[in-house]
């Protein structure tokens, strides 16, 4: 049992997958923020164009 526990603690593959998951989560947050900011800007442009046409 002790050997199994030592082997589990020495295994680094779980740490690597956790790091990749954190990187993916961070990137998705940045992408969502950029898309939301871009959407707000585009919406304002369409509103401006729509007002100018009327």
N, C-alpha and C positions, 0 to 999 in steps of 0.2 A: 504494500500500500504506500509505503514511504517512497519507494522508487517511482511509482506512478505519479505521485504528487510532485516530486522533483522534476520529472519529465514534463509534466503539465506546466510548471512554472518556468521551465527553460524554453518552452515553445514560443517562438516569436511570430508565428503566422497570424494569430488573432490580433496582435498589436498592429501588424501591417494592414490588415483588413479594416480595423477600426480607424486607422489614420486615413485610409482612402475614403471611408464613409464620411469622416469629418471634412475632408477636402471637398467631396461632392456636395455636402450640405452647405458649406460656405459658398461654393460657386453658384449653387442654385439660388441662394439668398441674394447674391450680387446680381444675377441675371434677372430675377424677379423685380428687384429694385430698378434696374435699368429699363426693363420693359414697361413698368408702371410709369416711370418718369417720361419715357418716350410716348406712351399712350396719352398722358395728360397734355403733352405738347401738341401732339397730332390732333387731339380733340379740340384744343383751343384754336388751332388753325382752321379746322373744318367749321367751327362756330363762326369764326371771323369771316371766312369765305361765304358761308351761308347768309350772314347778315349783310354782306356787301352785295349779294345777288338780289336780295329782296328789295 
